[in-house]
Amino acid sequence: MGTTQDLQHVEAIKKIQELVEAANVCLFATELTRAPLSVRPMSTSKVDDEGAIWFFSKKDSEKNEHIQEDDQVQLLYSNNGSSEYLSLYGYAEIVRDRNKIEELWTPIAKAWFKGGIEDPSITLIKVTPKEGHYWDTKNGKVISLIKIAASVLTGKTSDDGVEGKVENMTSYSPDFVRSHKK
């Protein structure tokens, strides 16, 4: 990787939204204090303007049980096509807010909830990131591979990407975040 660019507050939230939207599915890890970790793929419903990441989940699922025992989680996103990666550590909570469920509901969610939006087993998981790290290439996968090959041949290091921390995402109100979107 080439450049280090740590992001905070609004810029961190925008980077998280960008990378999560591109990857959508993450590896969602619970039981972080135990080995091996409990990990499963999860489709992201939304990253809101406060930086919270939302998922649908069944109320009696193993991950919900884990979150009730220990709310620490790790989310790992990978967009291999663009060589973009994101690791987020944060805290999860189970949400049963009917209005929020209706706001986030899509027809695709019915694949997991046979009763549709009225299914009594629907819950949401809200992850509030505390900190994270991202890796992002400037030019996409093909150009990156060409630049890596060129650096091997020339002996010069490749400066094709940017990486950095994302932190302090929840310090500002949603109105502040919305007002600072580009």
C-alpha positions in Angstrom: 0.0 0.0 0.0 1.2 3.5 -0.5 -0.4 6.4 1.4 -1.8 6.4 5.0 -4.9 8.5 5.5 -6.6 8.2 8.8 -10.3 9.4 8.8 -12.4 10.7 11.6 -16.0 11.8 12.1 -17.9 12.6 8.8 -15.0 11.5 6.6 -14.9 8.1 8.4 -18.6 7.6 8.0 -18.5 8.4 4.3 -15.6 6.0 3.8 -17.5 3.3 5.7 -20.7 3.9 3.7 -18.7 3.8 0.4 -16.9 0.5 1.2 -19.8 -1.3 2.8 -22.1 -0.4 -0.1 -19.6 -1.8 -2.6 -19.1 -5.0 -0.7 -22.5 -5.4 1.0 -21.8 -8.8 2.6 -19.4 -9.1 5.5 -18.1 -11.7 7.8 -19.8 -10.9 11.1 -17.8 -12.2 14.1 -19.1 -12.6 17.6 -17.6 -14.2 20.8 -14.4 -12.1 20.3 -13.0 -13.2 23.6 -13.2 -16.9 22.7 -11.3 -19.0 20.2 -12.3 -19.9 17.6 -14.4 -16.8 16.8 -18.0 -17.4 15.8 -18.2 -16.0 12.2 -20.9 -16.0 9.6 -21.6 -14.1 6.4 -24.2 -11.3 6.8 -25.8 -9.0 4.2 -25.8 -5.4 5.3 -29.1 -3.6 5.2 -27.8 0.0 5.7 -25.1 2.2 7.0 -27.0 5.2 8.4 -25.8 8.8 8.6 -24.5 8.3 12.2 -22.3 5.4 11.0 -24.4 2.6 12.5 -24.5 -0.5 10.4 -27.8 -2.4 10.3 -28.6 -6.1 9.7 -31.7 -8.3 9.8 -31.6 -11.3 12.1 -33.9 -13.9 13.7 -34.6 -13.3 17.3 -33.6 -16.9 18.3 -30.5 -17.0 16.2 -27.1 -17.9 17.7 -25.6 -14.5 16.8 -28.4 -12.8 18.7 -27.6 -15.0 21.7 -23.9 -14.2 21.4 -24.7 -10.4 21.2 -26.8 -10.6 24.4 -23.9 -12.3 26.2 -21.2 -10.0 24.8 -21.9 -7.1 22.6 -18.4 -6.8 21.0 -18.3 -7.6 17.3 -15.9 -7.5 14.4 -17.1 -6.9 10.8 -14.9 -7.8 7.9 -15.8 -6.5 4.4 -14.0 -7.4 1.2 -14.7 -6.1 -2.3 -12.2 -8.2 -4.3 -13.1 -6.8 -7.6 -11.8 -3.3 -6.6 -9.3 -4.5 -4.0 -11.1 -2.7 -1.2 -11.2 -4.0 2.4 -12.6 -2.8 5.7 -12.4 -4.2 9.2 -14.6 -2.6 11.9 -14.7 -3.3 15.6 -17.7 -2.1 17.6 -20.7 -2.9 19.7 -23.9 -4.6 18.7 -27.4 -4.4 20.0 -30.6 -6.2 19.2 -33.3 -3.8 18.0 -37.0 -4.6 17.8 -38.3 -1.2 16.6 -41.2 -1.8 14.2 -40.7 1.5 12.4 -37.0 0.7 11.8 -37.9 -2.8 10.5 -40.4 -1.3 8.0 -37.8 1.4 7.0 -35.1 -1.2 6.2 -37.4 -4.0 4.8 -36.8 -5.2 1.2 -38.4 -8.0 -0.7 -35.1 -9.9 -0.5 -35.4 -10.1 3.3 -38.4 -12.4 2.8 -36.0 -15.2 1.8 -35.1 -15.4 5.5 -38.5 -14.5 7.0 -41.2 -16.6 5.5 -43.9 -14.5 7.3 -42.7 -11.4 5.4 -42.5 -8.1 7.2 -45.1 -9.4 9.8 -42.9 -12.4 10.8 -42.6 -12.3 14.6 -39.0 -13.6 14.5 -37.6 -10.4 12.9 -35.1 -8.4 14.8 -32.4 -6.0 13.7 -28.8 -5.8 14.7 -27.4 -2.4 15.0 -23.6 -2.2 15.1 -22.0 1.0 16.3 -18.4 1.0 15.1 -15.8 2.1 17.6 -12.8 1.9 15.4 -11.6 0.2 12.2 -9.1 0.1 9.4 -9.6 0.3 5.6 -7.4 -0.6 2.6 -8.4 0.9 -0.8 -6.6 0.9 -4.1 -6.6 4.0 -6.2 -6.9 2.3 -9.6 -8.8 -1.0 -9.2 -7.6 -4.6 -9.4 -6.2 -4.9 -12.9 -4.2 -1.6 -12.8 -2.9 -2.6 -9.3 -1.7 -5.9 -10.5 0.1 -4.2 -13.5 1.7 -1.7 -11.1 2.8 -4.5 -8.7 4.4 -6.4 -11.6 6.1 -3.2 -12.8 7.5 -2.6 -9.3 8.9 -6.1 -9.2 10.6 -5.6 -12.5 11.9 -2.1 -11.8 12.7 -2.6 -8.1 10.7 0.5 -7.2 7.9 0.2 -4.6 4.3 0.5 -5.8 2.3 3.5 -4.4 -1.1 2.3 -5.6 -3.3 2.5 -2.6 -4.4 4.2 0.5 -5.1 2.8 3.9 -5.9 4.2 7.3 -7.9 4.1 10.5 -11.5 5.1 10.7 -12.5 6.3 14.2 -14.6 8.8 16.2 -17.6 8.1 13.9 -20.4 8.9 16.4 -19.4 12.3 17.7 -21.7 14.3 15.5 -25.4 14.5 15.1 -27.0 13.0 12.0 -27.9 16.5 10.8 -24.3 17.5 11.0 -23.2 14.4 9.0 -25.9 15.0 6.3 -24.8 18.7 6.0 -21.2 17.6 5.3 -21.9 15.1 2.6 -20.3 15.9 -0.8 
